Amino acid sequence: MLVGVNGIALAPTLEQRCFLAYPRLPGGYVAPSEWRPFGPGDTIDAVVLTATAPDHAFKIILNNIKDPLVPIVSFLPDERQCIDTAGASERLAWARAYEIHSRLQELPPSIRHSARPEDILLARMYSRNEGLKPVYDTTSRDLVRYPVAGALANVSETATALFEKGYLVRSFFDRIHCCPQCRSGHMSVREECHSCLSPHIREELVVHHFQCAHEAPESHFRTGSGFECPKCARTLRHIGLDYDKPGSITCCQDCGAINDKPNVGFKCIDCEAHSAADQVPARTWYTYSMTSAGMHRVLHEKEAPGTSSKPEPDRFHILLEYAQREQREFGSLYQVARVTFANRKMIEAKDIRLWEQSMLLIRDVLHSALREVDAIREDHDGFLILMPRTDPAGAMRAMAQIASRAASVLKIDPGFDYSLLDGLTVRSAHDRAA
């Protein structure tokens, strides 16, 4: 009888699972009765690694299986992606493969054999009976990976889409800075020279000579084993009487520049791009677990009652439809303005954090200047603003007031521009934003 992962005996079954062993089972080794080596025409139900497979061989195995849900277990320790359990014991490896395959059999065919990333991710979470938990991995370009996701690409984006549909819930894991050039998470944070950006810097104490008031780095005063003022050539003997050391400075060993404090910069280990601290974006990573709606989706091929894969209409959508009905029925005018920023790319390239903070101020300006009945929605390059029961002249006056108020609170010129959209353009812009 096969023993489960938690020590619970699994129910006996006459059905045998087929396994692929790499490179082969040891001589004289007898697999559990529930398993047999796969043969011609068989479907591989599990992969069993009896030795550490080289990376190239492991990739060939994954490519030949072509099934992203098949369990892969190893008799030896192996922390590579796609391996479901490794190194615990051979008995537990077989039990883990059996458990995963049994849960896969519970899935409806449309989920079990789906090629959609969302279905694959939900199916892997269900079959492994685990949440989507990130781990740090220095071999990953992102510096973070999700082991349960297997070989699935763009896991974070797929999980976010499932979260927005209500199939997953999430909690904060970490916030990791990434390279603005190649998006790698392998960033070296370093102190460096303000002038030449070299990290070859040294902190040095400052010496203050009381009699002539000269201040300079300690190395400028030192002569052999004593101190001598480089300005007046007097010998300094007693700290507290002749001189003191009021603080320290940073000296660059490459260009000789001196500053009170070093600069902080980022260098990408992968592409070697250098970025200032205010140019480096951060990416937030989450831990995910499945909701009851997600469980219903993965087991019943459709949304649970009362749920939908389509996002609920937002306030902008609802008010726009209402304004359009009012116009058809009563002739009431409404206006939709588009706000764009001509200098966005230039400012983002120079200081992405300054741009993000400026956008927060712009949102504050919009909310304070508009009426409660108006609605705002982010567009791909700015904002859409809905103003019900407003004629074009009134809308232009409101936008001019917003532009003036934005100019008074921003430290930068974002290239604020606005225009009113006609009905056809409104529908196109709204569909794109949705």
Secondary structure, 3 states (H helix, E strand, C coil): CCECCCCCECCCCCCCEEEEEECCCCCCCCCCCCEEECCCCCCCCEEEECCCCCHHHHHHHHHHHCCCCCCEEECCCCCCCCCCEECCCHHHHHHHHHHHHHHHCCCCHHHHCCCCHHHHHHHHHHHHCCCECCEECCCCCCCEECHHHCCCCCHHHHHHHHHHCCCEEEEEEEEEECCCCCCCCCEEEEEECCCCCCCCEEEEEEEEECCCCCEEEHHHHEECCEEECCCCCCEECCECCCEEEEEEEEEECCCCCEECCCEEEEEECCCCCEEEHHHCCEEEEEEEEECHHHHHHHHHCCCCCCCCCCCCCCHHHHHHHHHHHHHHHHCCCEEEEEEEECCHHHHHHHCHHHHHHHHHHHHHHHHHHCCCCCEEEEECCEEEEEEECCCHHHHHHHHHHHHHHHHHHCCCCCCEEEEECCHHHHHHHHHHHC
